C-alpha cells in the first residue's frame, strides 16, 4: 500500500507526518508540502518533523496545479489531506473528481473541542475524518447528525503524544498560541503574569515557547506576538526568555507547562509534566479551553505566580486523548475503505459547501485559500470580482446591525 500526506502549515506538517507513522510498517509513505501562504520555513519544517523519521530534505513540494497529475502518476492508495480548512476543501474537491481516486483522509491536528460546522464543511469530501478523543468523536458525530451529513469518523491516538518521562526539569514553559487570547489587552495581561512569575521565582527560567519567529508563517496568523510585546518592555527579568524549536525539546527541561488551551498541554500530560490551564480570560469556545473542564487543571494568576501546577484527574483522561490504544480504530476504518475501493464501491462524496456562484465561486475559494500560489486566470478574475462584492456585503451587514 502507498500513502501520501499533503501538508501545508507547521502544525499540519507535524500531524500529517505523525499520522503516516501510525500506518503499518510495510506501507510506502511520502509527505509532500503543498504551496500555500502558510508554508513553513526550513527551520519550522525541521522542527515539525523532529522524531517523525521523515528527512526534511526528502519532502517534496507541490503546486496546486501539479497536485492532481502527481496523484494520477503515482497512484497512492491513500491520501491524507493534512491542511488548513480552506485549502483542504480545495484539495479534497480536486482529488474527489479523479476517475480512479485514492481513499481520502483528513482531520484536525490538535484539540478540536468544541466541534464546529466549519471543520465539517471544509472536510466533507473526505472518506474518513480522524479525531483524537472519544469526546471529539462523540461531539462531531452529534453535530454531523444534526446537520444531516454522513461523515465517517474514526479515533486515533494523538500522534505526537510522547510517553518518555521528564525528570529533573526546572523550566516553566508557556506554550504560545497565535490567536488565544486574541486581544492586545489580554496578551499584555498574560505577559504581565509571566513577568511577575519570573520575578518571583528566580530559580526557574520562564520560557515563552513560540511557534514561529519573525517572518515565518504558521497555521493561524498572529497579531501582537509575545516577542514584540516583550521587546517594548523596559524591565524584564533575566530568567524570562523566548525560545522556538520543537515542543518536545522544551518539555525535556520543563518543570511545568502553562497555556490557555494549546495542544502542548496534551504533550506535557503524556510526559508527566504538570500543567496549568490559565482561566484568567474565561472558559469559552472562543478560547478553545472547554476541553479542560473537569480536568482539574484550571487556575489563575495566583496559581501561576505560586507555581501551583497539577496533573489531570484520572476520570478526565480516558475521554480526552488518553484512551486505551485498543480503542483507536482509524486504521481499521481505513482498511474497510480500502476494501471498498478495491471492489469499486468507493462512493463519490459531493461538496457540502453548495453550488451557488458556479465556477466563479470555486475559483474564489481557491484564490482565497492559496493566495499568490494560485496563478490561474480564473482565480485572478474571481478576486477582482469577489473582493468588491465581499466588501459591499460586509458593509450591508454592519448597516443592518446599526439599524
Buried (B, 14 or more C-beta within 10 A) or exposed (E): BBBBBBBBBBBBBBBBBBBBBEBEEEEEBBBBBBBBBBBBBEBBBBBBBBBBEBEBEEBEEBEBBBBBEBBEEEEBBBBBBBBBBBBBBBBBBBBBEBEEBBBBBBBBBBBBBBBBEEBBBBBBBBBBBBBBBBBBBBBBBEBBEEBEEEBBBBBBBBBBBBEEEBEEBEBBBBBBBBEBBBEEEBBBBBBEBBBBBBBEBEEBBBBBBBBBBEEBBBBBEBEBBBBEBBEEEEEBBEBBBBBBBBBBBBBBBBBBBBBBBBBBBBBBBBBEBBBBBBBBBEBEEBBBBBBBBEBBBBBEBEBBBEBEBBBBEEEBBBBBBBBEEEEBBBEEBBEBBBEBBEEEEBEEBEBBBEEEEEEEBBBBBBBBBBBEBBEBEBBEBBBEEBEEEEEEEEEEEEEEEEE
